[in-house]
């Protein structure tokens, strides 16, 4: 165990619903096989869009939640709740006697209930006599957090970071800090998003942030590739139950991984563009390593944020090179979004779950669609096979997540 600044935190529950699968296991299996959840959108509202691509969840949400809950939750909250149910059940905490005022929820989103807001606006301008009485509450960015806290009875705090694409990872960092400060004894953390709608797609498209490779949706999102042109929006949610390792062991919980550290910084540079040199992203990675008590040479692989944009991928590559220096030649860097797409506020949570599963399996999944690798990006990026990690008692991975507005979050995960 490294000499960190605080006691390690255990992962005792995982929940995941995303375009690659509706459980952590199925999502990771598809990720490891190099499959894609990205498809051409065929809905009538998408016909006129320049970028008609998206990653949709296949789960039958209606049968899972029922009409009553569906009518009271925006889709992003529906996905967050279902992922949280998976994680909460897996943790076994409901039967542990945990005091509910020592249990918290931190569920992030980048945009929140935009589908509800747009639906209510459409009803308004169409002359509807009544709007949904809970429409505003359903659209709030903290709606998912509130619903989850009610479901599991968490009275130790309900928090909702809204930090764009870094939100899911920031929620995990908040959970770590709450446990380190002993404010709570367990916390359900994660992120969720569902904004595959004409407004969101058109908005991101106007920024030239989206891929428009309509002829081959499976290869549309190309992180680190020389011919990358943008990301693909996806929907989904990830949830993780965290508790202090000492408490998890005391109740004989199934510890799936360790969260050892987090680093958070801000670029203070531009509303939608990262600092081109990645200087503060590099500092977030360094802070996370320091928090975990590790040095760069301890890290087995980095799960990159890498969305497939020209500036963003290059800035992150420079940040990684800055931190790891000559060791970059021995470090694997993989990018999940080639097959997963970009879940915005849900990305950091879902991709952390994929990172945990990779640590458990002892392999680094290949980066889908990364060939040909940009010659300016001098990193070890697996593109066709899964490199096996060293056989040792603990393996370490960095998960990077960066967001519009200059939010930078890096997390350190360890195998057990």
C-alpha positions in Angstrom: 0.0 0.0 0.0 1.5 3.4 -1.0 2.1 6.1 1.6 -0.9 8.4 0.8 -2.1 11.4 2.7 -5.2 9.5 4.1 -6.6 6.0 4.5 -7.7 4.4 1.2 -11.3 4.3 0.1 -13.0 1.1 -1.1 -15.4 0.5 -3.9 -18.1 -1.8 -2.8 -20.8 -1.3 -5.4 -20.9 -0.5 -9.1 -23.8 0.3 -11.4 -23.6 1.2 -15.1 -26.1 1.8 -17.9 -24.6 3.0 -21.2 -24.6 2.3 -24.9 -22.1 -0.6 -24.4 -24.3 -2.4 -21.9 -26.7 -2.2 -19.1 -24.5 -3.6 -16.3 -20.9 -3.0 -15.4 -20.0 -6.4 -16.6 -21.7 -6.3 -19.9 -20.4 -2.7 -20.6 -16.8 -3.8 -19.9 -17.1 -6.9 -21.9 -18.2 -4.9 -25.0 -15.5 -2.3 -24.3 -12.8 -5.0 -24.1 -14.0 -6.6 -27.3 -13.7 -3.2 -29.1 -17.4 -2.9 -29.8 -19.2 0.3 -30.4 -22.5 1.8 -29.1 -22.5 4.6 -31.7 -25.1 4.5 -34.4 -26.8 6.7 -37.0 -29.9 8.4 -35.5 -33.0 7.6 -37.4 -35.6 9.7 -35.6 -37.4 12.3 -37.8 -36.0 15.2 -35.8 -32.5 14.2 -36.7 -32.9 14.1 -40.5 -31.7 17.6 -41.1 -28.8 17.6 -38.7 -25.2 17.7 -40.0 -24.2 15.2 -37.3 -26.9 12.5 -36.9 -24.9 10.3 -34.6 -25.4 9.1 -31.1 -25.0 6.4 -28.5 -28.3 5.4 -27.0 -29.1 3.1 -24.1 -31.0 -0.1 -25.1 -32.6 -0.7 -21.7 -36.4 -0.8 -21.5 -36.7 2.0 -19.0 -40.5 1.8 -19.0 -40.5 -1.8 -17.7 -37.8 -1.1 -15.2 -39.4 2.0 -13.6 -43.1 1.9 -14.4 -45.3 4.7 -15.6 -45.6 6.5 -12.3 -41.8 7.0 -11.9 -41.3 7.7 -15.5 -43.8 10.6 -15.3 -41.9 12.2 -12.5 -38.3 11.9 -13.8 -36.4 13.3 -16.7 -34.5 10.6 -18.7 -31.2 11.5 -17.2 -32.6 11.0 -13.7 -34.2 7.7 -14.8 -30.8 6.4 -15.9 -29.1 7.7 -12.8 -31.6 6.0 -10.6 -31.3 2.7 -12.3 -27.5 2.7 -12.2 -27.7 3.7 -8.6 -30.0 0.8 -7.8 -27.4 -1.6 -9.2 -24.6 -0.1 -7.2 -26.6 0.1 -4.0 -27.7 -3.5 -4.2 -24.2 -4.7 -5.0 -22.8 -2.9 -2.0 -24.9 -4.8 0.6 -25.1 -1.6 2.7 -28.9 -1.7 3.0 -28.5 -4.7 5.4 -25.5 -3.4 7.2 -27.2 -1.2 9.8 -25.5 1.9 8.5 -27.0 5.1 10.1 -28.7 7.0 7.3 -27.4 10.3 8.5 -23.9 8.9 7.8 -24.8 8.1 4.1 -24.6 10.7 1.3 -25.2 10.9 -2.4 -23.1 12.9 -4.9 -24.5 12.6 -8.5 -23.3 14.9 -11.2 -24.6 16.0 -14.5 -23.4 18.4 -17.2 -26.7 19.8 -18.4 -29.5 18.0 -16.4 -33.1 17.7 -17.4 -33.0 19.4 -20.8 -35.5 16.9 -22.3 -38.1 17.9 -19.8 -37.5 21.6 -20.2 -37.7 21.4 -24.0 -40.9 19.3 -23.7 -42.5 21.8 -21.4 -41.5 24.7 -23.6 -43.0 22.9 -26.6 -46.3 22.4 -24.7 -46.3 26.0 -23.7 -45.9 27.5 -27.2 -48.3 24.9 -28.5 -51.0 26.4 -26.3 -51.4 23.6 -23.8 -53.7 24.5 -20.9 -51.5 22.9 -18.3 -47.8 22.1 -17.9 -46.4 19.3 -15.8 -46.6 20.4 -12.1 -43.2 19.0 -11.5 -41.6 20.1 -14.7 -39.2 22.6 -13.2 -38.2 20.1 -10.4 -37.6 17.4 -13.0 -35.4 19.7 -15.1 -33.2 20.7 -12.1 -29.6 19.5 -12.3 -30.0 18.1 -8.7 -33.1 16.1 -9.5 -31.3 12.8 -9.9 -29.4 13.3 -6.7 -32.6 14.1 -4.8 -34.4 11.0 -6.2 -31.5 8.7 -5.4 -31.2 10.1 -1.8 -34.9 9.5 -1.3 -34.7 6.0 -2.6 -31.8 4.8 -0.4 -32.7 7.2 2.5 -29.4 9.1 2.4 -29.7 11.9 5.0 -25.9 12.8 5.2 -26.1 15.1 2.2 -27.2 15.2 -1.4 -24.8 17.0 -3.7 -24.9 17.6 -7.5 -21.7 18.9 -9.1 -22.4 20.6 -12.4 -19.0 20.9 -14.0 -19.7 20.0 -17.6 -17.9 16.9 -18.8 -15.8 16.7 -15.6 -18.9 16.3 -13.4 -18.9 12.5 -13.0 -15.2 12.4 -11.9 -15.7 15.5 -9.7 -18.6 13.7 -7.9 -16.2 10.8 -7.2 -13.6 13.3 -5.8 -16.3 14.8 -3.6 -17.1 11.4 -2.3 -13.5 10.8 -1.5 -13.2 14.1 0.4 -16.4 13.4 2.4 -15.0 10.1 3.5 -11.6 11.4 4.3 -13.0 14.2 6.4 -15.2 11.6 8.1 -18.3 13.6 7.4 -20.0 10.3 6.3 -19.3 6.6 6.4 -20.6 5.7 2.9 -21.4 7.7 -0.2 -23.0 6.8 -3.5 -21.3 8.8 -6.3 -21.6 9.1 -10.0 -22.8 11.0 -13.0 -25.6 10.8 -15.6 -26.6 12.5 -18.8 -29.2 12.2 -21.6 -29.2 15.1 -24.1 -29.5 13.4 -27.5 -31.9 15.9 -28.8 -31.9 18.2 -31.8 -31.0 21.3 -29.7 -28.0 19.7 -28.0 -26.6 18.1 -31.2 -27.1 21.3 -33.2 -25.5 23.4 -30.5 -22.4 21.2 -30.2 -22.3 20.9 -34.0 -22.2 24.7 -34.3 -19.1 24.7 -32.1 -17.5 22.2 -34.6 -17.2 19.8 -31.7 -19.0 16.8 -33.2 -18.0 14.2 -35.7 -20.0 14.1 -38.9 -18.8 10.8 -40.4 -22.3 9.6 -41.3 -21.1 7.0 -43.7 -19.4 4.9 -41.0 -20.9 5.6 -37.5 -18.8 2.9 -35.8 -15.6 4.8 -36.7 -17.0 8.3 -36.2 -15.4 9.0 -32.9 -11.6 8.7 -33.3 -9.7 9.7 -30.1 -6.0 10.4 -30.7 -6.3 9.6 -34.5 -4.7 11.8 -37.0 -8.0 12.3 -38.8 -10.2 12.9 -35.8 -12.8 15.6 -36.1 -15.0 15.6 -33.0 -16.9 13.5 -30.5 -20.3 11.7 -30.6 -22.9 12.4 -27.9 -24.0 9.4 -25.9 -26.4 8.9 -22.9 -26.0 6.9 -19.8 -25.1 6.8 -16.1 -22.6 5.4 -13.8 -22.8 4.9 -10.0 -20.2 3.8 -7.5 -20.6 3.1 -3.7 -17.6 4.2 -1.7 -16.7 3.6 1.9 -13.5 3.6 4.0 -11.5 0.4 3.5 -11.4 -0.3 7.2 -15.2 -0.1 7.4 -15.7 -2.3 4.3 -13.4 -5.0 5.7 -15.0 -4.9 9.1 -18.4 -5.8 7.5 -16.7 -8.3 5.1 -17.9 -6.4 2.0 -16.8 -7.4 -1.5 -14.1 -4.8 -2.2 -13.8 -4.4 -5.9 -11.1 -1.6 -6.1 -9.6 1.2 -4.2 -9.8 5.0 -4.8 -6.5 6.4 -3.6 -6.5 10.0 -4.7 -8.0 12.8 -6.7 -6.7 16.1 -8.2 -8.8 19.0 -9.3 -7.7 22.2 -11.1 -9.1 24.8 -13.4 -7.6 26.3 -16.6 -9.0 29.8 -16.2 -8.5 30.0 -20.0 -11.6 29.7 -22.2 -15.2 28.7 -21.9 -15.0 25.8 -24.4 -11.4 25.2 -25.2 -8.7 23.7 -23.0 -5.4 25.3 -22.4 -3.4 24.1 -25.5 -0.4 23.0 -23.4 -2.5 21.1 -20.9 -0.6 22.7 -18.0 -3.4 22.6 -15.4 -4.6 19.2 -16.6 -1.0 18.1 -15.9 -1.2 19.6 -12.4 -4.5 17.7 -11.7 -2.7 14.4 -12.6 0.2 15.4 -10.3 -2.1 16.3 -7.5 -3.9 13.0 -7.8 -0.6 11.1 -7.7 0.5 13.1 -4.6 -2.8 12.4 -2.9 -2.4 8.7 -3.6 1.2 8.6 -2.4 2.4 7.4 -5.8 5.1 8.5 -8.3 4.5 8.4 -12.1 6.5 5.2 -12.5 3.9 3.4 -10.3 1.1 3.9 -12.8 0.2 1.0 -15.2 -2.1 2.9 -17.5 -4.1 6.1 -18.1 -7.7 6.0 -19.1 -7.8 9.3 -21.1 -10.6 11.8 -21.4 -9.7 12.0 -25.2 -13.0 13.0 -26.8 -11.7 13.0 -30.4 -11.4 16.8 -30.8 -8.3 18.3 -32.4 -7.3 20.6 -29.6 -8.5 18.6 -26.6 -6.7 15.3 -27.4 -3.4 17.1 -28.1 -3.6 19.1 -24.9 -4.2 16.0 -22.9 -1.3 14.2 -24.6 0.9 17.1 -23.7 -0.3 17.0 -20.1 0.5 13.3 -19.8 3.9 13.8 -21.3 4.6 16.6 -18.9 3.8 14.5 -15.9 5.3 11.2 -16.9 8.3 12.5 -18.9 10.5 9.7 -20.2 8.3 7.1 -18.5 5.6 7.9 -21.1 7.4 5.4 -23.3 6.4 2.6 -20.9 2.9 3.8 -20.0 -0.2 2.6 -21.7 -2.8 5.3 -22.6 -6.3 4.1 -23.7 -9.4 6.1 -24.7 -12.8 4.6 -24.1 -14.9 7.1 -26.1 -14.1 5.6 -29.5 -16.8 3.0 -28.9 -18.6 4.5 -26.0 -19.1 8.0 -27.2 -19.2 11.0 -24.9 -21.6 10.9 -21.9 -20.7 14.5 -20.8 -21.5 14.7 -17.1 -21.8 10.9 -16.9 -18.4 10.2 -18.6 -16.1 10.3 -15.6 -18.3 7.8 -13.7 -18.9 5.3 -16.5 -15.3 5.4 -17.6 -14.1 5.0 -14.0 -16.1 1.8 -13.9 -14.5 0.6 -17.1 -11.1 1.5 -15.6 -11.9 -0.5 -12.5 -12.9 -3.5 -14.5 -9.8 -3.3 -16.6 -7.7 -3.3 -13.4 -9.5 -6.4 -12.2 -9.0 -8.1 -15.6 -5.3 -7.1 -15.7 -5.5 -5.8 -19.2 -5.6 -2.4 -21.0 -8.5 -2.4 -23.6 -7.5 -1.1 -27.0 -8.4 2.4 -28.1 -11.1 2.0 -30.8 -10.5 4.0 -34.0 -7.2 5.5 -33.0 -5.4 4.4 -36.2 -3.6 6.3 -37.7 -2.3 7.8 -34.5 -1.6 11.5 -34.7 2.2 11.9 -35.1 2.1 14.8 -32.7 0.8 12.5 -30.0 3.7 10.4 -28.8 2.0 8.0 -26.4 1.7 4.3 -26.1 -1.8 3.8 -27.3 -3.0 0.2 -27.8 -5.0 -0.1 -31.0 -5.5 -3.8 -31.8 -4.9 -6.0 -28.8 -5.1 -5.8 -25.0 -1.7 -5.4 -23.3 -1.5 -7.4 -20.1 -0.5 -5.6 -16.9 2.2 -6.8 -14.7 1.3 -9.5 -12.2 1.6 -7.8 -8.8 -0.5 -7.3 -5.7 -1.7 -3.9 -6.7 -2.1 -2.2 -10.1 -2.7 1.5 -10.6 -4.6 3.6 -13.2 -5.2 7.2 -13.7 -8.6 8.3 -15.0 -8.6 11.8 -16.6 -11.8 13.8 -17.1 -11.9 17.4 -18.4 -14.8 19.7 -19.0 -15.9 22.9 -20.7 -15.1 25.9 -18.6 -11.6 24.5 -17.8 -12.5 21.8 -15.2 -9.8 19.2 -14.8 -10.2 16.1 -12.6 -7.9 13.2 -12.3 -8.5 10.1 -10.2 -6.2 7.3 -9.0 -7.7 3.8 -8.9 -6.0 0.6 -7.7 -6.8 -3.1 -7.9 -7.2 -5.3 -4.8 
